[in-house]
Amino acid sequence: MSVIGSNAASVEFIDVTKVYPNAKVAAVDNVSLHVETGKLVTLLGPSGCGKTTTLRMIAGLEMATSGKILIGGQDVTSLPATDRDVSMVFQSYALFPHMSVRENVEYGLKFSGFPKKEINERAMAGLDLVGLQDFGARLPSQLSGGQQQRVAVARALVLEPQVLLFDEPLSNLDAKLRRQVREDIRDIQTKLGLTVVYVTHDQEEALAVSDRIIVMRNAVIAQEGTPRDLYDAPASAFVADFIGEANLLDCTISRVDNGTATVALGPVNLKLPARNLPPGPAQLAIRPGRLAFENAGTPNTLAARLTKVTYVGRHLECLAETEVGQVFAICTDVNAPFKSGDNIALGFPDRAPVLIPAQSI
């Protein structure tokens, strides 16, 4: 049985604001959030949105200007990083190049006052957990990027922190390795029941690893929810376009009856959940993979002329011109005989379009 257990705790922000000296705007503006114990929550957003500042305030590397930060129900707002039971895995890994892998993993334990025997047991258990039990004598320079990342994870895990923080942990890895390491991180988090706050700007990465995602924009929370919530029901054009690809098309809500909107998209009439929107201008967010390819002239479809068809292995990527604008659509039938210049029709299955407010991006 592993000597590494879980000391996981919840994280809560209550009206937290961070303003840097001489800054004209807040880096984080009146943010409230809750990370449940044992869950992996991702802070997702473009550069400068406030996600890394939020992470650093959890760690105690930045102090909140106002508001409260609770870890495990305890107010840690004024505590420095050294007095918070939090470990952070940095984008650069921050491994000591002159120390062996095992010495790197043991480093934090030595400064935490663990007895020598327990330091040895925890270090070996940590390396075993990340699949590097036979690599303890090597130097970091003798490891691949993915292996170095795992050493950084092991070094954080052996301290059994209440909260484990990841700051863009996969950005230095190639695409194939990113997939593998994110699966490793998710497996370890699930196995140990760790509370993890994870920062990334990569939408696919966030969808793959998270229990919940908090999308940030301009220092505030734009939307939060499960990966499926955000993908299937974005609250705004920004979220729709940031969480995966989406066609954003202008439409008109002609009436709303018992929560169902009658929507006109050019010549197409749709019945959709109104999502509390009133009659008038709105937008539709439509995922490229949820459009139906129909024969030209099919009733209640959007006439389209293909301007580009690209084979990318698993599917065809198609650009089409329509009377409501350019539409990007994905055809999963790689043997479909589509080519540039073809006239087709695009249909809208029930789960394809989602109403969002007009001009909300």
LINHU-V699460 format. One record per backbone hydrogen bond with DSSP energy under -1.0 kcal/mol. CO is the residue of the C=O (numbers start at 1). NH is the residue of the N-H. If there is no record, write none. Layout:
CO_NH / CO_NH
This chain:
10_72 / 11_35 / 12_70 / 13_33 / 14_68 / 16_31 / 17_65 / 17_66 / 18_27 / 18_28 / 20_23 / 28_18 / 31_16 / 33_13 / 35_11 / 36_39 / 39_196 / 40_211 / 40_212 / 41_198 / 42_214 / 43_200 / 44_216 / 46_49 / 49_219 / 50_54 / 51_55 / 52_56 / 53_57 / 54_58 / 55_59 / 56_60 / 56_61 / 56_62 / 66_17 / 68_14 / 69_76 / 70_12 / 71_74 / 74_71 / 76_79 / 80_83 / 81_84 / 84_86 / 85_162 / 85_163 / 87_165 / 89_167 / 90_93 / 92_94 / 96_99 / 100_104 / 101_105 / 102_106 / 103_107 / 106_110 / 107_111 / 109_114 / 115_119 / 116_120 / 117_121 / 118_122 / 119_123 / 120_124 / 121_125 / 122_126 / 123_127 / 124_128 / 125_129 / 126_130 / 127_132 / 128_131 / 132_135 / 135_138 / 136_102 / 138_101 / 139_142 / 140_143 / 144_148 / 145_149 / 146_150 / 147_151 / 148_152 / 149_153 / 150_154 / 151_155 / 152_156 / 153_157 / 154_158 / 157_160 / 162_9 / 163_87 / 164_197 / 165_89 / 166_199 / 168_171 / 170_173 / 174_178 / 175_179 / 176_180 / 177_181 / 178_182 / 179_183 / 180_184 / 181_185 / 182_186 / 183_187 / 184_188 / 185_189 / 186_190 / 187_191 / 188_192 / 189_193 / 189_194 / 195_164 / 196_41 / 197_166 / 198_43 / 199_168 / 202_206 / 203_207 / 204_208 / 205_209 / 206_210 / 212_42 / 213_225 / 214_44 / 215_222 / 215_223 / 217_220 / 219_29 / 220_217 / 223_215 / 225_213 / 226_230 / 227_231 / 228_232 / 229_233 / 236_240 / 237_241 / 238_242 / 239_243 / 242_244 / 247_286 / 249_284 / 251_282 / 252_264 / 253_280 / 255_262 / 257_260 / 259_274 / 260_257 / 261_272 / 262_254 / 263_270 / 264_252 / 265_268 / 268_265 / 270_263 / 272_261 / 274_277 / 280_253 / 282_251 / 283_356 / 284_249 / 285_354 / 286_247 / 287_290 / 288_330 / 292_347 / 294_345 / 295_298 / 302_346 / 304_344 / 305_321 / 306_341 / 308_319 / 310_317 / 312_314 / 315_312 / 316_331 / 317_310 / 318_329 / 319_307 / 319_308 / 320_327 / 321_305 / 322_325 / 327_320 / 329_318 / 331_316 / 332_334 / 333_336 / 339_342 / 342_306 / 344_304 / 345_294 / 346_302 / 347_292 / 349_352 / 354_285 / 356_283
